[in-house]
Every structure is written in C-alpha cells, then in structure tokens.
Amino acid sequence: MAVFKLQLICRKANSIVHLRSNLETNHDALFLLYTGARLISILNKYNEKYQNGSYPMRQMYDDKLGDMLMSKDEQDFLSWIDSFESRFLLITFNDTNKMQFNLDKIFQEFVLFCRRLSPYYSKVRILTENQNHLLSTMFARLELIERIVNLLRQTLSLIAVPLIERM
C-alpha cells in the first residue's frame, strides 16, 4: 500500500498513474523506500560495530556539521536538507484555516535528491577503519545520513507511510 501512496504522490498532477504492483511501474516510490532502507542499514552497521566495541561513541557536530563535511556533494546535501522546510513545507492556510502542502512537489524533489544521493553513498565509503584521523569524517558523514533519514521519515509521515528499514 505504501508504494501505491508514494506512486500517486510522486507524479505530477496532470499525469496518468497506472496502479500496478510490478517493479516496472513503481520506480520512484520503490527508489525512495530503498534509499531510506539503505541509509538506515549504514547507521545500523555503525551501531552494531559500536556495540561490539569496534567503533568509539559518535561525536555529534550539530550546527558545525558543515565545517566537518569536505566534499561539494556533502555540502550540497546538507544545504538541501537545511533548506527543505523553507522550500517545501511552507504551510499556507486557506479561508477555512486548513493547512495545505504541495505533496507531489515535495515527493518529486525528494526522489530527485535521492537520485543525486545514491551515487554518493555508492562511491564514498561512509564507515571507515577505526583510526583516529578518519573518525571525524566518518562521524560527520553518519550525522549527515542520520539527518537525511530523519527528514525522509518526517516527510513520509505526512502521508502515513512508515520508513522501512529493510528491502
């Protein structure tokens, strides 16, 4: 059911939607869910390694995260996340004081973001060896991923779709 909800919302308002349950017609919805599951698996892998003593406790950078991320891609991802609310979740009230969101635009943009993100986490090694000179970069990347996951979880909650942890 989640795939059908996402499939409906990820389309432009004037496009035709074919509700079929095969993989060929649900690319965007499945890709969005897969990206979330993939990012969660990276976070879970760190947590497992932390629990068994292979990694130290994560350092969080909060508002200094931008200083810790070195690549242009990482800076762009952080900027996109930080501006998401102001760009897509501006709440407008109509005459009856009902909130209005442009859900199709929100999910279309999130799919495009995930398409830019996918090659990044495929080529960049997020989890590194437990060596002091590598840890700050790893922790910053993990925090970036965690922010993306939280934003995706919040966005999916607008349509009552849970973020799945495994595909």
Secondary structure, DSSP 8 states (H G I E B T S, - for coil): -HHHHHHHHTS-TTS------SGGG-HHHHHHHHHHHHHHHHHHHHHHHHHTTSS------GGGHHHH--SHHHHHHHHHHHHHHHHH---EE-TT--EE--HHHHHHHHHHHHHHHHHHHHHS--S--S-HHHHHHHHHHHHHHHHHHHHHHHHHHTTT----S--
